[in-house]
């Protein structure tokens, strides 16, 4: 069983990791049960196992085809990087 709330949200790093686990485990003929967050409760049988979607009551995660989900990285590192860039170009 894999619990992966970010599965299906391609910009998120968590999606890439889970995709690799699924590939490796299914190559070994392991039946996978994957639980993820989404818009509605549903179960879907796949070639590698069962994908169970649990409705997110906060509405943070949408369906993969809707492009839902959060950004892969928060905005704070970008702001910090801009400050570093400004400081490095400013003469004291």
Phi, psi and omega in degrees: 000133176241127175255113187220089182298337184268358182301133178092357179250087192306329180286351184269135180301326178302330178293318181296316180298314181295321178302318178293317178301315180299316180298312182295314182292319180291331174296334178266012180060038176268130177281127187249136170247117183247129178247128182221168177270151179193192182278328183224157173283127177200160175235137181223124177280133181236178179294332183261348180159219184241129176253119180251122178256130178249129182299131177273111184294340178273346178073025180283330186242125179257189176287149181303319182289344178274353180072025181289181178102172180266173176293156180294325180233145177290165182289336185305313179301327179294315179297317178299319178296321178295320179297319178297319180296317179295316181295324182286336180265350182268130177270139180254000000 
